Amino acid sequence: VLLLHSYNHLPDLDVVLARLVAALRPGGTLLVADDVAFGLVRSAEQAARAETGPGELEHHRNHDAGQAVASFDALPVRVIGRRDVDSSSSNQWALRLQREAPRP
């Protein structure tokens, strides 16, 4: 399953992630890639001001890879690949998760 530049746009993240993971067979993979909106351009103050303004939110959250990993904590997947945002890369992050086999 591929979730490309959609993660931060999902209004009901927990429901969608649970459905995506449920669709995977044991050993199947989920690739999630998104960005930290203006993560390398805006200061913390600018980001806070922009995200609390009166405009409609396109992003429902501004998670980075670490925060995204935490959103899968209760689901039967493990991280098998991770690319974080840092000053030597871009504002794009990615996770590769694998569905675990059901426990007997």
C-alpha positions, 0 to 999 in steps of 0.5 A: 500500500502506498500513502503518498503526500496524504498522511498530513491531510487525513482528517481522521488519521487513526481510522485510516491508518487502521484500515490501511494496515488491516488491508495488508497481508502479514509481511505486506508493506505500507510506504508512507511519504509526506512532508513537513510543511515548510519545515526547513524554511519557516521559523517556529514562530512563523509556522505557529502563526500560519497554522493558527490563522483564519484560513482553511487548513490543508494540513490537519497536522504537521507530523515528521517521520518520528511523529508518524511512527508514533501514530502506528504504535497500536497497530501490528506493523514494524518500521523497516525503513525510515527517512527523516527530514534534516538540514542536508536533505529536503522537507520530505520524509518516508516510512516503510512499515511491514505488517506483522503476523497475527499472534497465536 
